[in-house]
Every structure is written in structure tokens, then in C-alpha cells.
Amino acid sequence: MMRHAMPILLLLWLAGCATAPIAPVAVPKPSAAQRENVAVAPEKGSNVVLYALSLIDSGYRYGGKNPEAGLDCSGMVSHIYEKAAGIRVLGSAADIARKGKPVELAQARPGDLVFFNTRNRSHSHVGIYIGDGRFVHAPNSQGKVRTESLAQGWFAKRLEEARTYFD
């Protein structure tokens, strides 16, 4: 019993050393513009994600721009962004990429767009980042709107970048 008491006493003594007070750190206050941007982006991003998730299992149609007739990847993004965030996003996946602001993948927020090289062409496919390393997209004529992983699978190998329309 005495053999076990010494290590326990040592641990208790060391734990007491770790409770020294920490000096307060001054955190700069964001400007009014920064506060407004932070509030708007998550709200619009959340609306985009929720609407995108509501379209899971919608049919695919090349050139499709509404869920009733079917959606392709850029048509899905255009439809969702307009309905959920009031943002007009038009054109092909490459057109949409050109107009967005680049974001580091590690900094992508739900609602941001992720772009892929699926046809040996840069920005040939687009999806909506939903968080936790996943995205929603309209993949092809054999599929329906669905979620996929950015970290594994066919699309992970073709991921190019993330872009935002919220800032």
C-alpha cells in the first residue's frame, strides 16, 4: 500500500503546480463591418446547407436548374444560392469558381463551394460544403443529389479548391 501512496502524492503535488493563475489576454474587438460579416456568413451558409440537404435524392438532369425537372451540379448551386441566400450564381462550375473568393480548404465554412477536376478540366464540377469534411452535389446522370466525403473516394482525388460568396 505504501508503494502506491508515493506516486499518488507526487501526482497531487504536481497537479497543484499546474493551477497557477493565467494572465488575461486582450482580445481585440472586431469592427462593425467584421461583426456584420461574421453574423451574415454563418446564417446564409446554414440556410444554404439546410436547403441543399433538403434536395438529397432529387434527380439529375444535364443543364437542370430546378429540383422538379432535375439538377446538374452548377444548376443545383445556382438554385440553392438564389433560394436560400438570395445570391445569384450563374453559369458553369468554372464560371461560378471565377466569381467566388478563394478559401483555404481548412478554413471552408458550411455553405462555401468546393470545386473538382472531374473531366481533365479545372473546375469542371462543383458542390456545397456542409461541414465535417462532406459536401452535397449532383454527381451525374446515374445518380441523384447526395453527400460525399472530401477525404476519401473518387471525388477526394479530384478536389481542387474551395471558394466563398459570403465575404
Residue frames as a rotation matrix with the C-alpha (Angstrom) as fourth column:
MET 1
0.572 0.820 0.000 0.00
0.820 -0.572 0.000 0.00
0.000 0.000 -1.000 0.00
MET 2
0.440 -0.505 -0.743 2.83
0.150 -0.774 0.615 2.39
-0.886 -0.382 -0.265 0.87
ARG 3
-0.541 -0.681 0.493 4.37
0.548 0.159 0.821 1.59
-0.637 0.715 0.287 -2.52
HIS 4
-0.174 0.590 0.789 1.31
0.933 -0.157 0.323 3.14
0.314 0.792 -0.523 -4.30
ALA 5
0.626 0.466 -0.625 0.98
0.700 -0.690 0.187 6.13
-0.344 -0.555 -0.758 -1.98
MET 6
-0.206 -0.814 -0.543 4.19
0.364 -0.579 0.730 7.87
-0.908 -0.047 0.415 -3.08
PRO 7
-0.831 -0.105 0.546 3.28
0.556 -0.187 0.810 8.16
0.017 0.977 0.214 -6.83
ILE 8
0.181 0.968 0.172 -0.22
0.893 -0.235 0.383 9.39
0.412 0.084 -0.907 -5.92
LEU 9
0.511 -0.058 -0.858 1.19
0.585 -0.707 0.396 12.05
-0.630 -0.704 -0.328 -3.59
LEU 10
-0.603 -0.792 -0.101 3.65
0.394 -0.405 0.825 13.12
-0.694 0.458 0.556 -6.29
LEU 11
-0.556 0.478 0.680 0.83
0.745 -0.076 0.663 13.47
0.369 0.875 -0.314 -8.84
LEU 12
0.536 0.786 -0.308 -1.27
0.838 -0.452 0.306 15.52
0.101 -0.422 -0.901 -6.42
TRP 13
0.144 -0.582 -0.800 1.66
0.450 -0.682 0.577 17.82
-0.881 -0.443 0.163 -5.70
LEU 14
-0.834 -0.471 0.286 2.34
0.434 -0.242 0.868 18.30
-0.340 0.848 0.406 -9.47
ALA 15
-0.130 0.875 0.467 -1.34
0.895 -0.100 0.435 18.96
0.427 0.475 -0.769 -10.12
GLY 16
0.564 0.291 -0.773 -1.21
0.695 -0.673 0.254 21.74
-0.446 -0.680 -0.582 -7.55
CYS 17
-0.415 -0.812 -0.410 1.64
0.334 -0.555 0.762 23.33
-0.846 0.179 0.502 -9.51
ALA 18
-0.761 0.112 0.639 -0.46
0.644 0.005 0.765 23.43
0.083 0.994 -0.076 -12.65
THR 19
0.249 0.968 -0.033 -3.10
0.960 -0.243 0.137 25.66
0.125 -0.066 -0.990 -11.16
ALA 20
-0.599 -0.514 -0.614 -1.12
0.575 -0.810 0.117 28.90
-0.557 -0.283 0.781 -11.26
PRO 21
0.384 0.811 -0.441 -3.23
0.232 -0.547 -0.804 31.86
-0.894 0.207 -0.398 -12.40
ILE 22
-0.214 -0.351 0.912 -3.12
0.966 0.061 0.250 32.68
-0.143 0.934 0.326 -16.10
ALA 23
-0.697 -0.094 -0.711 -2.70
0.115 -0.993 0.019 36.31
-0.708 -0.068 0.703 -17.11
PRO 24
0.412 0.907 0.085 -5.70
0.304 -0.049 -0.951 37.68
-0.859 0.418 -0.296 -19.04
VAL 25
-0.647 -0.557 0.522 -5.20
0.653 -0.051 0.755 38.08
-0.394 0.829 0.396 -22.76
ALA 26
-0.281 0.530 -0.800 -6.52
-0.330 -0.836 -0.438 41.16
-0.901 0.141 0.410 -24.51
VAL 27
-0.352 0.278 0.893 -8.79
0.813 0.563 0.145 40.16
-0.463 0.778 -0.425 -27.38
PRO 28
-0.960 -0.010 -0.279 -9.28
-0.104 -0.915 0.390 42.91
-0.259 0.404 0.877 -29.97
LYS 29
-0.066 0.997 0.049 -12.89
0.114 0.057 -0.992 43.81
-0.991 -0.060 -0.117 -30.64
PRO 30
-0.482 -0.071 0.873 -13.98
0.848 0.214 0.485 43.31
-0.221 0.974 -0.043 -34.25
SER 31
-0.957 0.164 -0.241 -15.11
-0.221 -0.947 0.234 46.32
-0.189 0.277 0.942 -36.23
ALA 32
-0.090 0.996 0.006 -18.80
-0.529 -0.043 -0.847 46.81
-0.844 -0.079 0.531 -37.04
ALA 33
0.231 0.128 -0.964 -18.16
-0.963 0.168 -0.209 45.57
0.135 0.977 0.162 -40.60
GLN 34
-0.727 -0.554 -0.406 -16.41
-0.480 0.833 -0.275 42.45
0.490 -0.005 -0.872 -39.30
ARG 35
-0.765 0.509 0.395 -19.23
-0.208 0.385 -0.899 41.75
-0.609 -0.770 -0.188 -36.82
GLU 36
0.210 0.882 -0.421 -21.83
-0.764 -0.121 -0.634 42.11
-0.610 0.455 0.648 -39.58
ASN 37
-0.015 -0.300 -0.954 -19.89
-0.892 0.436 -0.123 39.84
0.452 0.849 -0.274 -41.94
VAL 38
-0.937 -0.348 0.025 -19.43
-0.313 0.805 -0.505 37.16
0.155 -0.481 -0.863 -39.28
ALA 39
-0.464 0.837 0.291 -23.15
-0.296 0.162 -0.941 37.22
-0.835 -0.523 0.172 -38.50
VAL 40
0.320 0.638 -0.701 -24.29
-0.860 -0.114 -0.497 37.13
-0.397 0.762 0.512 -42.13
ALA 41
-0.338 -0.537 -0.773 -21.96
-0.847 0.531 0.001 34.43
0.410 0.655 -0.634 -43.44
PRO 42
-0.981 -0.037 0.190 -22.90
-0.121 0.881 -0.456 31.69
-0.151 -0.471 -0.869 -40.94
GLU 43
-0.197 0.979 0.046 -26.62
-0.268 -0.009 -0.963 32.45
-0.943 -0.203 0.264 -41.29
LYS 44
0.366 0.307 -0.878 -26.56
-0.909 -0.086 -0.409 32.37
-0.201 0.948 0.247 -45.08
GLY 45
-0.583 -0.668 -0.462 -24.23
-0.726 0.684 -0.073 29.36
0.365 0.293 -0.884 -45.06
SER 46
-0.821 0.343 0.456 -26.57
-0.122 0.675 -0.728 27.49
-0.557 -0.653 -0.513 -42.73
ASN 47
0.205 0.940 -0.273 -29.55
-0.519 -0.132 -0.844 28.32
-0.830 0.315 0.461 -44.94
VAL 48
0.081 -0.273 -0.959 -27.65
-0.978 0.166 -0.129 27.06
0.194 0.948 -0.253 -47.99
VAL 49
-0.878 -0.475 -0.052 -26.68
-0.450 0.858 -0.248 23.81
0.163 -0.194 -0.967 -46.24
LEU 50
-0.530 0.744 0.406 -30.19
-0.145 0.392 -0.908 23.14
-0.835 -0.540 -0.100 -44.95
TYR 51
0.413 0.698 -0.585 -31.72
-0.711 -0.155 -0.686 23.75
-0.569 0.699 0.432 -48.36
ALA 52
-0.236 -0.593 -0.770 -29.07
-0.911 0.410 -0.036 21.59
0.338 0.693 -0.637 -50.06
LEU 53
-0.947 -0.134 0.292 -29.77
-0.259 0.854 -0.451 18.73
-0.189 -0.503 -0.844 -47.66
SER 54
-0.102 0.986 0.134 -33.49
-0.347 0.091 -0.933 19.02
-0.932 -0.142 0.333 -48.38
LEU 55
0.426 0.234 -0.874 -32.71
-0.892 -0.051 -0.448 18.23
-0.150 0.971 0.187 -52.04
ILE 56
-0.665 -0.644 0.379 -30.99
-0.594 0.763 0.255 14.90
-0.453 -0.056 -0.890 -51.33
ASP 57
-0.511 0.356 0.782 -32.30
0.432 0.893 -0.125 12.27
-0.743 0.274 -0.610 -53.76
SER 58
0.473 0.574 -0.669 -33.51
-0.369 -0.560 -0.742 14.87
-0.800 0.597 -0.053 -56.29
GLY 59
0.671 -0.132 0.729 -32.92
0.588 0.693 -0.417 13.63
-0.450 0.709 0.543 -59.81
TYR 60
-0.359 -0.854 -0.376 -30.06
0.160 -0.454 0.877 14.59
-0.919 0.254 0.300 -62.08
ARG 61
0.691 0.408 0.597 -30.54
0.651 0.008 -0.759 16.27
-0.314 0.913 -0.260 -65.45
TYR 62
-0.426 -0.883 0.199 -27.77
0.875 -0.346 0.338 17.81
-0.229 0.318 0.920 -67.55
GLY 63
-0.773 0.082 0.629 -28.39
0.215 -0.899 0.382 21.56
0.596 0.431 0.677 -67.64
GLY 64
0.159 0.924 -0.347 -31.10
0.701 0.142 0.699 21.17
0.695 -0.355 -0.626 -64.97
LYS 65
-0.711 -0.411 0.570 -31.74
0.025 -0.825 -0.564 24.18
0.702 -0.387 0.597 -62.79
ASN 66
-0.163 0.666 0.728 -34.67
-0.951 -0.302 0.063 23.14
0.261 -0.683 0.682 -60.59
PRO 67
-0.744 -0.231 0.626 -35.40
-0.515 0.796 -0.318 20.09
-0.425 -0.559 -0.712 -58.44
GLU 68
0.264 0.930 0.255 -38.71
-0.432 0.351 -0.831 19.28
-0.862 0.110 0.494 -60.16
ALA 69
0.865 0.046 -0.499 -37.06
-0.498 0.187 -0.847 18.77
0.055 0.981 0.185 -63.57
GLY 70
0.704 -0.704 -0.090 -33.67
0.710 0.702 0.057 17.63
0.023 -0.104 0.994 -62.26
LEU 71
0.874 -0.457 -0.166 -30.40
-0.373 -0.849 0.376 19.33
-0.313 -0.266 -0.912 -61.42
ASP 72
0.495 -0.859 -0.129 -26.84
0.506 0.406 -0.761 19.27
0.706 0.311 0.636 -62.61
CYS 73
-0.070 -0.573 -0.816 -24.04
0.997 -0.005 -0.082 20.46
0.043 -0.819 0.572 -60.32
SER 74
-0.942 -0.325 0.085 -23.97
0.325 -0.945 -0.013 24.13
0.084 0.015 0.996 -61.34
GLY 75
-0.308 0.914 0.265 -27.76
-0.100 -0.308 0.946 24.29
0.946 0.265 0.186 -61.65
MET 76
0.344 0.374 -0.861 -28.08
0.760 0.428 0.489 22.90
0.552 -0.823 -0.136 -58.15
VAL 77
-0.492 -0.617 -0.614 -25.69
0.851 -0.490 -0.189 25.54
-0.185 -0.616 0.766 -56.75
SER 78
-0.893 0.187 0.408 -27.45
0.031 -0.881 0.473 28.34
0.448 0.435 0.781 -58.66
HIS 79
0.042 0.993 -0.112 -30.88
0.137 0.105 0.985 27.23
0.990 -0.057 -0.132 -57.47
ILE 80
0.291 0.046 -0.956 -29.84
0.907 0.306 0.291 26.78
0.306 -0.951 0.047 -53.83
TYR 81
-0.693 -0.640 -0.333 -27.88
0.712 -0.679 -0.179 30.01
-0.112 -0.361 0.926 -53.55
GLU 82
-0.745 0.467 0.476 -30.72
-0.107 -0.789 0.605 32.06
0.658 0.400 0.638 -55.01
LYS 83
0.234 0.945 -0.229 -33.48
0.089 0.214 0.973 30.45
0.968 -0.248 -0.034 -52.94
ALA 84
0.504 -0.031 -0.863 -31.61
0.801 0.392 0.453 30.05
0.324 -0.919 0.223 -49.64
ALA 85
-0.170 -0.698 -0.696 -29.26
0.849 -0.462 0.256 33.05
-0.500 -0.547 0.671 -49.61
GLY 86
0.787 0.537 -0.304 -30.62
0.303 -0.766 -0.567 35.48
-0.538 0.354 -0.765 -52.20
ILE 87
-0.084 -0.895 -0.439 -27.34
-0.414 -0.370 0.832 35.31
-0.907 0.251 -0.339 -54.13
ARG 88
0.902 0.357 -0.245 -27.38
-0.346 0.255 -0.903 34.98
-0.259 0.899 0.353 -57.93
VAL 89
-0.230 -0.930 0.285 -24.75
-0.463 0.362 0.809 32.49
-0.856 0.055 -0.514 -59.03
LEU 90
0.775 0.609 -0.170 -24.93
-0.382 0.237 -0.893 31.72
-0.504 0.757 0.416 -62.74
GLY 91
0.296 -0.623 -0.724 -23.06
-0.922 0.012 -0.387 29.72
0.249 0.782 -0.571 -65.35
SER 92
0.503 -0.241 -0.830 -20.97
-0.005 0.959 -0.282 26.59
0.864 0.146 0.481 -65.40
ALA 93
0.800 -0.298 -0.520 -18.92
0.595 0.289 0.750 25.31
-0.073 -0.910 0.409 -62.47
ALA 94
-0.246 -0.950 0.190 -15.90
0.966 -0.257 -0.035 27.14
0.083 0.175 0.981 -63.96
ASP 95
-0.151 0.283 0.947 -17.90
0.228 -0.922 0.312 30.39
0.962 0.263 0.074 -64.24
ILE 96
0.855 0.518 -0.009 -19.04
0.086 -0.124 0.989 30.05
0.511 -0.846 -0.150 -60.63
ALA 97
0.444 -0.776 -0.448 -15.45
0.883 0.296 0.363 29.41
-0.149 -0.558 0.817 -59.50
ARG 98
-0.354 -0.637 0.685 -14.14
0.762 -0.621 -0.183 32.54
0.542 0.457 0.706 -61.26
LYS 99
0.061 0.492 0.869 -16.58
-0.084 -0.865 0.495 34.77
0.995 -0.103 -0.012 -59.38
GLY 100
0.899 0.273 -0.343 -16.01
0.278 0.252 0.927 33.29
0.339 -0.929 0.151 -55.92
LYS 101
0.443 -0.753 0.487 -13.31
-0.828 -0.551 -0.099 34.25
0.343 -0.360 -0.868 -53.45
PRO 102
0.037 -0.490 -0.871 -10.67
-0.042 0.870 -0.492 31.54
0.998 0.055 0.012 -52.79
VAL 103
0.576 0.142 0.805 -10.71
-0.808 -0.050 0.587 29.99
0.124 -0.989 0.085 -49.31
GLU 104
-0.645 -0.763 -0.041 -8.20
-0.725 0.628 -0.283 27.60
0.242 -0.153 -0.958 -47.79
LEU 105
-0.136 0.617 -0.775 -9.85
-0.110 0.768 0.631 24.18
0.985 0.171 -0.036 -47.58
ALA 106
-0.569 -0.140 -0.810 -9.12
0.719 0.393 -0.573 24.05
0.399 -0.909 -0.123 -43.87
GLN 107
-0.919 0.208 -0.335 -10.98
0.022 -0.822 -0.570 27.38
-0.393 -0.531 0.751 -43.49
ALA 108
-0.713 0.700 -0.042 -14.04
-0.072 -0.014 0.997 26.43
0.697 0.714 0.060 -45.58
ARG 109
-0.779 0.560 0.283 -17.33
-0.429 -0.146 -0.892 27.08
-0.458 -0.816 0.353 -43.81
PRO 110
-0.441 0.714 0.544 -20.64
0.680 0.661 -0.317 25.32
-0.586 0.231 -0.777 -44.36
GLY 111
0.653 0.722 -0.228 -22.24
0.305 -0.526 -0.794 26.80
-0.693 0.449 -0.564 -47.46
ASP 112
-0.023 -0.731 -0.682 -18.94
-0.691 -0.481 0.539 27.51
-0.722 0.484 -0.495 -49.22
LEU 113
0.874 0.341 -0.346 -18.38
-0.479 0.484 -0.732 25.87
-0.082 0.806 0.587 -52.59
VAL 114
0.004 -0.863 0.505 -15.92
-0.262 0.487 0.833 23.09
-0.965 -0.135 -0.224 -53.38
PHE 115
0.613 0.125 -0.780 -14.57
-0.770 -0.130 -0.625 22.54
-0.180 0.984 0.016 -56.89
PHE 116
0.262 -0.411 0.873 -13.25
0.004 0.905 0.425 19.45
-0.965 -0.107 0.239 -58.62
ASN 117
-0.292 -0.381 -0.877 -11.40
-0.931 -0.097 0.352 18.46
-0.219 0.920 -0.326 -61.75
THR 118
0.057 0.449 0.892 -13.58
-0.261 0.869 -0.420 15.60
-0.964 -0.209 0.167 -63.00
ARG 119
0.870 0.302 0.388 -13.06
0.289 0.324 -0.901 15.84
-0.398 0.896 0.194 -66.75
ASN 120
-0.067 -0.976 0.206 -9.38
0.969 -0.015 0.245 16.68
-0.236 0.216 0.947 -67.01
ARG 121
-0.134 0.125 0.983 -10.59
0.414 -0.894 0.170 20.26
0.900 0.430 0.068 -66.85
SER 122
-0.933 -0.268 -0.240 -10.17
0.331 -0.373 -0.867 22.61
0.143 -0.888 0.437 -63.92
HIS 123
-0.732 0.675 -0.093 -13.39
-0.371 -0.510 -0.776 23.47
-0.572 -0.534 0.623 -62.08
SER 124
-0.760 0.454 -0.466 -15.50
-0.360 0.302 0.882 21.01
0.541 0.838 -0.066 -64.06
HIS 125
0.000 0.784 -0.621 -17.64
0.556 0.516 0.651 20.06
0.831 -0.345 -0.436 -61.03
VAL 126
-0.646 -0.131 0.752 -18.98
-0.429 -0.752 -0.500 21.97
0.631 -0.646 0.430 -58.02
GLY 127
-0.022 0.648 -0.761 -20.59
0.673 0.572 0.468 21.03
0.739 -0.502 -0.449 -54.72
ILE 128
0.363 0.239 0.901 -21.64
-0.449 -0.802 0.394 22.72
0.817 -0.547 -0.183 -51.50
TYR 129
-0.671 -0.662 -0.334 -19.52
0.054 0.406 -0.912 22.14
0.739 -0.630 -0.237 -48.40
ILE 130
0.417 0.907 0.068 -21.74
-0.099 -0.030 0.995 21.09
0.904 -0.421 0.077 -45.48
GLY 131
0.286 -0.403 0.869 -19.08
-0.949 -0.241 0.201 20.67
0.128 -0.883 -0.452 -42.76
ASP 132
0.394 -0.205 0.896 -17.29
-0.486 0.781 0.393 17.69
-0.780 -0.590 0.208 -41.24
GLY 133
-0.616 -0.788 -0.008 -15.38
-0.393 0.299 0.870 17.06
-0.682 0.539 -0.494 -44.48
ARG 134
-0.377 0.574 0.727 -18.53
0.733 0.665 -0.144 16.41
-0.566 0.478 -0.671 -46.54
PHE 135
-0.804 0.165 -0.571 -20.29
-0.411 -0.849 0.333 18.09
-0.430 0.503 0.750 -49.45
VAL 136
0.158 0.900 0.406 -23.61
0.239 0.364 -0.900 17.91
-0.958 0.239 -0.158 -51.33
HIS 137
-0.630 -0.347 -0.695 -23.63
-0.556 -0.425 0.715 17.67
-0.543 0.836 0.075 -55.11
ALA 138
0.680 0.732 0.026 -25.47
-0.425 0.423 -0.800 16.47
-0.597 0.533 0.599 -58.19
PRO 139
-0.048 -0.936 0.348 -22.92
-0.201 0.350 0.915 13.96
-0.978 -0.026 -0.205 -59.49
ASN 140
-0.883 -0.284 -0.374 -24.07
-0.421 0.123 0.899 12.59
-0.209 0.951 -0.228 -62.85
SER 141
-0.228 0.855 -0.466 -26.84
-0.873 0.032 0.487 11.00
0.431 0.518 0.739 -64.86
GLN 142
-0.258 0.119 -0.959 -26.52
0.142 0.986 0.085 7.73
0.956 -0.114 -0.272 -62.92
GLY 143
-0.687 -0.123 -0.716 -27.11
0.702 0.140 -0.698 9.41
0.186 -0.983 -0.010 -59.60
LYS 144
0.541 0.811 0.222 -29.16
0.598 -0.557 0.577 11.78
0.592 -0.179 -0.786 -57.57
VAL 145
0.209 -0.428 0.879 -28.23
-0.529 -0.806 -0.267 14.69
0.823 -0.409 -0.395 -55.34
ARG 146
0.782 -0.021 -0.623 -26.23
0.433 0.736 0.519 13.19
0.448 -0.676 0.585 -52.49
THR 147
0.764 -0.595 0.248 -23.45
-0.616 -0.560 0.554 13.78
-0.191 -0.576 -0.795 -49.96
GLU 148
0.690 -0.659 -0.301 -19.86
0.347 0.665 -0.661 12.62
0.636 0.351 0.687 -50.36
SER 149
0.680 -0.576 -0.453 -16.62
0.486 -0.108 0.867 12.80
-0.549 -0.810 0.206 -48.42
LEU 150
0.860 -0.490 -0.143 -13.86
-0.481 -0.683 -0.550 15.24
0.171 0.542 -0.823 -49.32
ALA 151
0.161 -0.858 0.488 -11.30
-0.891 0.086 0.445 12.95
-0.424 -0.507 -0.751 -47.67
GLN 152
-0.630 -0.370 0.683 -11.91
-0.131 0.917 0.376 9.66
-0.765 0.147 -0.627 -49.43
GLY 153
0.294 0.754 0.587 -13.37
0.473 0.419 -0.775 8.20
-0.830 0.506 -0.233 -52.58
TRP 154
0.091 -0.200 0.976 -13.38
0.996 0.028 -0.087 9.24
-0.010 0.979 0.202 -56.22
PHE 155
0.760 0.283 0.585 -14.11
0.368 -0.929 -0.029 12.93
0.535 0.238 -0.811 -55.63
ALA 156
0.834 -0.492 -0.248 -11.44
0.097 -0.311 0.945 13.30
-0.542 -0.813 -0.212 -52.91
LYS 157
-0.031 -0.901 0.433 -8.75
0.737 0.272 0.618 12.59
-0.675 0.339 0.656 -55.50
ARG 158
-0.201 0.041 0.979 -10.13
0.907 -0.369 0.202 15.31
0.370 0.928 0.037 -57.77
LEU 159
0.700 0.465 -0.542 -10.71
0.676 -0.675 0.295 18.08
-0.229 -0.573 -0.787 -55.22
GLU 160
0.042 -0.678 0.734 -9.14
0.727 -0.483 -0.488 21.36
0.686 0.554 0.473 -56.34
GLU 161
-0.918 -0.365 0.155 -10.21
0.197 -0.760 -0.619 24.16
0.344 -0.538 0.770 -54.02
ALA 162
-0.041 0.892 -0.450 -12.90
0.977 -0.059 -0.205 25.92
-0.210 -0.448 -0.869 -52.01
ARG 163
-0.827 -0.111 0.551 -14.42
0.274 -0.936 0.223 29.32
0.491 0.335 0.804 -52.74
THR 164
-0.418 0.694 -0.586 -16.91
0.762 -0.083 -0.643 31.53
-0.495 -0.715 -0.494 -50.97
TYR 165
-0.337 0.425 0.840 -19.57
0.561 -0.626 0.542 34.00
0.756 0.654 -0.028 -51.99
PHE 166
0.509 0.663 -0.548 -20.29
0.798 -0.125 0.590 35.17
0.322 -0.738 -0.593 -48.44
ASP 167
-0.006 -0.591 -0.807 -17.45
0.790 -0.497 0.359 37.63
-0.613 -0.635 0.470 -47.75
